[in-house]
């Protein structure tokens, strides 16, 4: 029952991870559950969800009346809402992650910088040396039938998920306790770093209304044995819960309640008893289901959309809307390399690519196609500039190897020549005569990634690294990216809001996939940070063939192999960073991992990601990165996604 989370594109990132892996990822919002979408049927009739009429004359404003009470926004999907199955436990859910957070709300959600935005939770406190998480709910939230959202609703959701995934809570390494009506305690098997745990994946989970789902929990608890549990799971996951059920049975608790559905528009009305209902004077939210970019541009040009976060170039040239907010995120988009390729397994080749990259030129290309101002990378660190500055000093970073923002082809050539490479015609060849050609360069089929691939692939060919740019379908990309690893190079992104995420050991998006060769040991049981050096079943990772305990120089900025050495312990250090309560300890390990990444170049960051949002500022007031909304706590909410601005009540119509 875990929501998907945001990718660096129109698509959510997909993965299925254990809690231990989530901790290693730093609760990263980059890794998420699978969410799909259904097709559109033009013959599907309109469906009315509520008999309540629009209140176009009402106003929550204190000075006059709003110029409108209605807002229009695009949902980039082709979807039949009247036939949607929104059962939170089904394996064939046909909704997207951001839909869940419109009809329900999770405890927290991470903003673009990895900071917690508080939804149903009022506060989260880490206690017991990091092994107990006390979550206090906002007691003003109610289900759409008027009954309060309670701690029991979250415990029920967690227990059903435990049965579904692990045959019962006794088979998991954590537990949930209802302390009082609006307080739930999450007991962990080991300590968790506070910065990570407050936005950990279990807290993205939406609640399950206890009095509705209790019968399923009873069935699980009465089931005897694994086969009986599987039978209950099969029955539960095959059960359909419609949006009509959601409204009629009061199963939702979000600010926006579905009212009328068609294949092209999902109309929502504001739930007036929501604790943030008076934050916005809007009454109706029209969600236009437009999957095709060209149709979205046509709708924008026709003045049919009031806010959005795509088609930035078209928005900037449109007379109806203007950019109202843009900010940097903790994500970096990067080129990851597979060391199963004999050439990419050699550090000089990876360094040559790093020297060859022209980051200033790349961000100009992206701006010309996307209209986005991205921050160019100065060197290889594995972290965004803002996060790197948070965890390491400027003096330390100045000592790192400077690969440069502009291309240094002569430097790239020299690195290769020093490693025994020579030019064989138009292609470089290694010391054994093997030519650097036929590299498979994989990129997902989303516009910005295609732009990067179409820019970089010819640059590499021109330099003498023969490669083929491969742009498969979405499903084809996911299979190669997550399952087969059938690529030599790949465009993707990494969340770096915390060092444990940036240098994750469970994903190609981080430092590498090392968990597959680690022999897992049981927790000590005394709530102490696991500082053990794990046993390895092999010395290199299975998928990317990376060495797991290589030696690297102690002297920061050294390019060669000489001098004093230190050993990389990525899994051990990752465990410590994800568990320790000490900020100093995280900073010390961050220096080691940043230096290793800079020296080894397992991947190359292209740019620091930026988010940009536009809207009709003649009719609406939108949040910016400078205003704080209704409270200091709400300040974090202004570094998030366009749909969440609306879900949190930050968009209102201007007054007349």
ZAMARGU-4260 file (C-alpha; in steps of 0.2 Angstrom, whole numbers, plus 5000, padded with zeros to 4 digits):
<rodrens>
0) 5000/5000/5000 | 5014/5011/4996 | 5012/5026/4984 | 5023/5029/4969 | 5034/5044/4970
5) 5040/5057/4959 | 5053/5054/4945 | 5062/5067/4935 | 5050/5065/4921 | 5031/5062/4918
10) 5033/5045/4924 | 5035/5038/4942 | 5050/5028/4946 | 5047/5010/4950 | 5055/4998/4962
15) 5050/4986/4976 | 5061/4987/4991 | 5061/4980/5009 | 5062/4992/5024 | 5080/4989/5026
20) 5083/4994/5008 | 5072/5009/5011 | 5083/5014/5025 | 5098/5012/5015 | 5090/5023/5002
25) 5087/5036/5015 | 5068/5034/5013 | 5072/5041/4996 | 5057/5047/4986 | 5065/5041/4971
30) 5061/5023/4973 | 5043/5019/4973 | 5029/5006/4970 | 5022/5002/4953 | 5007/5012/4947
35) 4999/5011/4930 | 4985/5019/4920 | 4970/5013/4910 | 4965/5018/4893 | 4951/5030/4887
40) 4934/5025/4881 | 4925/5039/4872 | 4909/5030/4874 | 4910/5030/4893 | 4896/5040/4900
45) 4897/5054/4913 | 4896/5048/4930 | 4889/5060/4944 | 4897/5056/4961 | 4888/5069/4972
50) 4872/5078/4971 | 4879/5094/4979 | 4879/5108/4966 | 4893/5119/4963 | 4893/5135/4975
55) 4899/5147/4962 | 4893/5162/4973 | 4902/5157/4989 | 4918/5164/4995 | 4930/5161/5009
60) 4938/5178/5006 | 4935/5191/5019 | 4937/5206/5007 | 4925/5204/4993 | 4922/5189/4982
65) 4933/5178/4972 | 4934/5182/4953 | 4931/5163/4951 | 4929/5148/4962 | 4934/5135/4948
70) 4951/5130/4943 | 4957/5120/4927 | 4972/5109/4927 | 4979/5095/4916 | 4981/5077/4921
75) 4994/5069/4909 | 4985/5053/4908 | 4973/5043/4897 | 4961/5036/4910 | 4944/5030/4913
80) 4940/5037/4931 | 4922/5030/4931 | 4930/5012/4930 | 4945/5015/4941 | 4949/5003/4954
85) 4956/5013/4969 | 4957/4998/4981 | 4974/5003/4990 | 4979/4985/4992 | 4976/4978/4974
90) 4990/4973/4963 | 4982/4979/4947 | 4978/4997/4952 | 4974/5008/4938 | 4978/5025/4945
95) 4993/5036/4947 | 5002/5040/4963 | 4997/5058/4964 | 4979/5053/4963 | 4980/5044/4980
100) 4985/5060/4988 | 4970/5070/4981 | 4957/5058/4988 | 4967/5052/5004 | 4982/5060/5013
105) 4998/5052/5019 | 5006/5056/5036 | 5020/5066/5027 | 5027/5069/5010 | 5045/5074/5005
110) 5047/5091/4996 | 5059/5093/4982 | 5073/5095/4995 | 5069/5080/5005 | 5061/5090/5019
115) 5045/5083/5027 | 5028/5091/5022 | 5016/5087/5036 | 4999/5081/5029 | 4989/5070/5042
120) 5004/5070/5054 | 5005/5085/5065 | 5023/5080/5071 | 5035/5066/5071 | 5047/5063/5085
125) 5061/5050/5085 | 5064/5042/5102 | 5072/5028/5110 | 5090/5031/5102 | 5081/5031/5085
130) 5071/5015/5087 | 5054/5022/5091 | 5045/5034/5080 | 5031/5043/5088 | 5018/5051/5076
135) 5005/5063/5082 | 4990/5065/5070 | 4982/5082/5067 | 4965/5079/5076 | 4955/5090/5064
140) 4955/5077/5049 | 4939/5068/5046 | 4934/5055/5033 | 4921/5060/5020 | 4907/5053/5031
145) 4912/5065/5046 | 4921/5052/5057 | 4939/5056/5063 | 4954/5049/5055 | 4963/5040/5069
150) 4979/5031/5073 | 4969/5015/5071 | 4966/5018/5053 | 4985/5018/5050 | 4989/5003/5060
155) 4975/4993/5051 | 4983/4999/5034 | 5001/4993/5041 | 4995/4976/5047 | 4985/4972/5031
160) 5001/4977/5021 | 5011/4965/5033 | 5000/4951/5029 | 5000/4954/5011 | 5019/4956/5009
165) 5025/4945/5023 | 5011/4933/5029 | 5009/4943/5045 | 5017/4956/5056 | 5026/4943/5066
170) 5037/4941/5050 | 5042/4959/5049 | 5056/4968/5058 | 5045/4982/5064 | 5028/4985/5073
175) 5015/4997/5075 | 5006/5003/5092 | 4991/5014/5094 | 4996/5025/5109 | 4980/5035/5109
180) 4966/5040/5097 | 4978/5052/5087 | 4995/5045/5092 | 5003/5030/5084 | 5021/5023/5088
185) 5031/5014/5075 | 5044/5002/5083 | 5059/4999/5073 | 5071/4984/5074 | 5086/4996/5073
190) 5089/5015/5074 | 5085/5027/5060 | 5093/5043/5056 | 5080/5057/5060 | 5083/5066/5044
195) 5078/5051/5034 | 5065/5043/5045 | 5053/5058/5045 | 5051/5055/5026 | 5053/5036/5026
200) 5042/5026/5014 | 5029/5019/5027 | 5024/5037/5030 | 5019/5040/5012 | 5006/5026/5015
205) 4988/5032/5015 | 4977/5026/5029 | 4964/5012/5027 | 4947/5017/5036 | 4947/5004/5050
210) 4928/5001/5051 | 4928/4997/5032 | 4944/4987/5031 | 4942/4978/5049 | 4933/4963/5041
215) 4949/4960/5030 | 4960/4961/5045 | 4949/4949/5054 | 4950/4937/5040 | 4969/4938/5040
220) 4970/4936/5059 | 4959/4921/5058 | 4968/4913/5044 | 4978/4898/5048 | 4994/4895/5039
225) 5002/4902/5023 | 4990/4895/5011 | 4975/4903/5020 | 4983/4920/5021 | 4987/4919/5002
230) 4968/4915/4999 | 4963/4930/5009 | 4976/4941/4999 | 4969/4934/4983 | 4952/4939/4988
235) 4957/4956/4994 | 4968/4961/4979 | 4954/4955/4967 | 4941/4966/4975 | 4936/4982/4966
240) 4933/4999/4975 | 4927/5012/4964 | 4927/5031/4966 | 4909/5030/4968 | 4912/5019/4984
245) 4925/5031/4989 | 4912/5045/4990 | 4896/5035/4995 | 4905/5026/5009 | 4916/5040/5015
250) 4932/5031/5012 | 4942/5047/5007 | 4949/5061/5018 | 4957/5073/5005 | 4953/5091/5001
255) 4946/5087/4984 | 4931/5075/4982 | 4926/5067/4965 | 4910/5074/4959 | 4907/5070/4941
260) 4918/5059/4930 | 4920/5057/4911 | 4934/5051/4900 | 4940/5068/4897 | 4937/5077/4914
265) 4937/5073/4932 | 4927/5086/4942 | 4931/5088/4960 | 4922/5098/4974 | 4930/5105/4989
270) 4927/5095/5005 | 4922/5109/5017 | 4926/5100/5033 | 4944/5097/5028 | 4956/5107/5040
275) 4963/5117/5026 | 4946/5121/5017 | 4947/5139/5022 | 4965/5141/5015 | 4958/5142/4998
280) 4942/5150/4991 | 4941/5138/4976 | 4926/5127/4976 | 4928/5116/4960 | 4943/5108/4953
285) 4942/5102/4935 | 4955/5089/4931 | 4957/5088/4912 | 4963/5071/4906 | 4975/5075/4892
290) 4989/5062/4889 | 4995/5069/4873 | 5008/5084/4874 | 5001/5092/4858 | 4983/5092/4864
295) 4989/5099/4881 | 4998/5114/4871 | 4982/5117/4861 | 4972/5117/4878 | 4985/5130/4885
300) 4984/5141/4870 | 4965/5141/4870 | 4966/5147/4888 | 4958/5131/4895 | 4972/5128/4908
305) 4975/5138/4924 | 4991/5131/4930 | 5004/5117/4926 | 5022/5112/4926 | 5025/5105/4909
310) 5026/5114/4891 | 5036/5128/4899 | 5042/5136/4883 | 5024/5137/4877 | 5018/5144/4894
315) 5032/5157/4893 | 5025/5163/4875 | 5007/5162/4880 | 4998/5178/4885 | 4987/5170/4898
320) 4999/5162/4910 | 5016/5166/4917 | 5029/5157/4928 | 5026/5159/4946 | 5038/5148/4955
325) 5055/5139/4951 | 5067/5132/4963 | 5081/5119/4963 | 5079/5102/4969 | 5090/5089/4977
330) 5090/5078/4962 | 5104/5076/4949 | 5101/5069/4932 | 5116/5058/4927 | 5125/5046/4916
335) 5127/5029/4924 | 5140/5016/4917 | 5140/4998/4917 | 5157/4990/4921 | 5153/4974/4912
340) 5159/4983/4897 | 5178/4981/4897 | 5181/4999/4892 | 5169/5007/4904 | 5176/4996/4918
345) 5192/5006/4916 | 5193/5022/4926 | 5203/5032/4913 | 5188/5030/4900 | 5175/5036/4913
350) 5186/5050/4917 | 5189/5054/4899 | 5170/5056/4897 | 5169/5067/4912 | 5182/5079/4905
355) 5173/5078/4888 | 5156/5083/4895 | 5152/5102/4892 | 5139/5105/4905 | 5136/5123/4900
360) 5132/5118/4883 | 5120/5104/4888 | 5110/5116/4899 | 5108/5128/4885 | 5102/5114/4874
365) 5089/5109/4887 | 5083/5127/4889 | 5081/5128/4870 | 5070/5113/4870 | 5062/5113/4887
370) 5062/5131/4893 | 5070/5126/4909 | 5085/5134/4917 | 5096/5120/4925 | 5111/5123/4935
375) 5127/5116/4926 | 5138/5104/4936 | 5156/5109/4940 | 5163/5092/4944 | 5159/5074/4949
380) 5153/5073/4967 | 5137/5062/4967 | 5127/5076/4975 | 5117/5091/4970 | 5127/5107/4973
385) 5115/5113/4987 | 5116/5096/4996 | 5134/5095/4994 | 5137/5112/5002 | 5126/5106/5016
390) 5136/5091/5021 | 5154/5096/5015 | 5164/5112/5016 | 5169/5123/5001 | 5187/5120/5006
395) 5185/5101/5004 | 5176/5102/4988 | 5189/5114/4981 | 5202/5100/4983 | 5192/5088/4972
400) 5197/5083/4955 | 5191/5097/4943 | 5183/5089/4928 | 5176/5106/4923 | 5159/5114/4917
405) 5166/5116/4899 | 5173/5102/4888 | 5191/5098/4890 | 5195/5086/4875 | 5213/5088/4876
410) 5213/5082/4894 | 5202/5068/4889 | 5214/5062/4876 | 5229/5063/4888 | 5220/5053/4901
415) 5217/5039/4888 | 5234/5040/4881 | 5241/5038/4898 | 5231/5022/4900 | 5238/5015/4884
420) 5224/5020/4872 | 5227/5025/4855 | 5216/5031/4840 | 5212/5017/4828 | 5205/5027/4813
425) 5190/5037/4821 | 5189/5026/4836 | 5199/5024/4852 | 5206/5007/4855 | 5212/5000/4871
430) 5230/4993/4876 | 5224/4976/4869 | 5218/4983/4853 | 5199/4982/4857 | 5190/4996/4849
435) 5178/5007/4859 | 5163/5005/4849 | 5145/4997/4849 | 5142/5005/4866 | 5123/5004/4870
440) 5117/5021/4877 | 5100/5018/4885 | 5088/5033/4888 | 5070/5032/4894 | 5057/5038/4881
445) 5054/5055/4889 | 5057/5071/4881 | 5071/5078/4892 | 5081/5062/4893 | 5079/5060/4874
450) 5086/5078/4872 | 5101/5073/4883 | 5104/5057/4873 | 5103/5065/4856 | 5115/5079/4862
455) 5128/5067/4870 | 5128/5052/4859 | 5135/5061/4844 | 5148/5070/4855 | 5154/5053/4861
460) 5155/5047/4843 | 5164/5062/4837 | 5177/5060/4850 | 5180/5042/4846 | 5168/5032/4857
465) 5156/5023/4845 | 5139/5021/4853 | 5121/5018/4848 | 5107/5028/4856 | 5093/5016/4861
470) 5076/5024/4866 | 5064/5010/4870 | 5046/5010/4875 | 5042/5014/4894 | 5040/4996/4898
475) 5056/4991/4888 | 5066/5004/4897 | 5060/4998/4914 | 5065/4980/4910 | 5082/4985/4905
480) 5085/4998/4918 | 5079/4988/4933 | 5079/4969/4928 | 5092/4964/4914 | 5104/4979/4915
485) 5106/4977/4897 | 5115/4994/4893 | 5132/5001/4894 | 5127/5018/4898 | 5110/5025/4904
490) 5102/5042/4908 | 5093/5042/4924 | 5092/5053/4940 | 5097/5052/4958 | 5089/5060/4973
495) 5103/5067/4984 | 5093/5075/4998 | 5103/5065/5010 | 5120/5057/5008 | 5112/5040/5012
500) 5101/5042/4997 | 5115/5050/4986 | 5127/5035/4989 | 5114/5022/4991 | 5120/5004/4989
505) 5104/4996/4983 | 5102/5005/4966 | 5110/5010/4950 | 5103/5027/4954 | 5115/5028/4969
510) 5133/5022/4971 | 5128/5005/4964 | 5119/4989/4968 | 5129/4980/4981 | 5115/4973/4992
515) 5114/4958/4981 | 5131/4951/4987 | 5130/4955/5005 | 5126/4941/5017 | 5113/4949/5028
520) 5115/4947/5047 | 5101/4949/5060 | 5100/4965/5070 | 5108/4966/5087 | 5092/4969/5096
525) 5099/4983/5107 | 5095/4998/5096 | 5113/5002/5092 | 5120/5008/5075 | 5126/4993/5065
530) 5144/4996/5062 | 5149/4979/5057 | 5158/4976/5041 | 5146/4964/5031 | 5152/4948/5024
535) 5152/4947/5005 | 5147/4932/4994 | 5158/4940/4980 | 5170/4954/4978 | 5160/4963/4964
540) 5142/4967/4961 | 5131/4955/4951 | 5123/4968/4939 | 5136/4981/4936 | 5152/4972/4940
545) 5158/4986/4952 | 5172/4982/4965 | 5164/4983/4982 | 5179/4986/4993 | 5191/4995/4981
550) 5206/5005/4988 | 5206/5023/4984 | 5219/5037/4989 | 5218/5046/5006 | 5224/5062/4998
555) 5209/5072/4992 | 5212/5078/4974 | 5225/5065/4969 | 5221/5057/4952 | 5234/5043/4952
560) 5235/5026/4961 | 5250/5030/4972 | 5252/5036/4990 | 5242/5031/5005 | 5226/5021/5002
565) 5210/5018/5011 | 5196/5005/5008 | 5179/5009/5003 | 5165/5001/5014 | 5150/5007/5005
570) 5137/4995/5013 | 5144/4998/5031 | 5145/5016/5028 | 5128/5017/5021 | 5121/5007/5036
575) 5129/5020/5048 | 5123/5035/5039 | 5105/5028/5038 | 5105/5024/5057 | 5116/5036/5066
580) 5109/5051/5077 | 5126/5060/5074 | 5126/5074/5061 | 5145/5074/5062 | 5147/5056/5058
585) 5136/5058/5043 | 5147/5073/5037 | 5163/5063/5040 | 5157/5048/5029 | 5150/5060/5016
590) 5168/5067/5013 | 5174/5049/5010 | 5160/5044/4998 | 5161/5061/4989 | 5180/5059/4987
595) 5178/5041/4981 | 5164/5046/4968 | 5175/5060/4962 | 5190/5049/4960 | 5182/5033/4953
600) 5168/5042/4943 | 5155/5028/4943 | 5143/5040/4935 | 5143/5058/4929 | 5130/5071/4934
605) 5123/5082/4920 | 5115/5096/4929 | 5105/5100/4945 | 5087/5098/4943 | 5075/5113/4943
610) 5056/5113/4945 | 5046/5127/4936 | 5027/5130/4937 | 5016/5142/4928 | 4998/5149/4930
615) 4986/5162/4926 | 4991/5176/4938 | 4977/5187/4932 | 4965/5176/4940 | 4974/5166/4954
620) 4986/5169/4968 | 5000/5155/4968 | 5013/5150/4980 | 5031/5156/4978 | 5047/5150/4986
625) 5047/5166/4997 | 5030/5166/5005 | 5026/5155/5020 | 5007/5152/5017 | 4998/5150/5033
630) 5012/5145/5045 | 5031/5143/5046 | 5028/5124/5044 | 5020/5127/5028 | 5036/5135/5021
635) 5042/5118/5015 | 5027/5115/5005 | 5032/5128/4992 | 5046/5117/4986 | 5035/5103/4979
640) 5024/5098/4964 | 5010/5109/4955 | 4997/5096/4960 | 5002/5097/4978 | 5000/5116/4979
645) 4982/5113/4975 | 4980/5098/4987 | 4987/5108/5001 | 4976/5123/4999 | 4990/5135/4992
650) 4980/5141/4977 | 4966/5154/4978 | 4957/5165/4966 | 4960/5184/4967 | 4947/5194/4975
655) 4936/5207/4966
</rodrens>
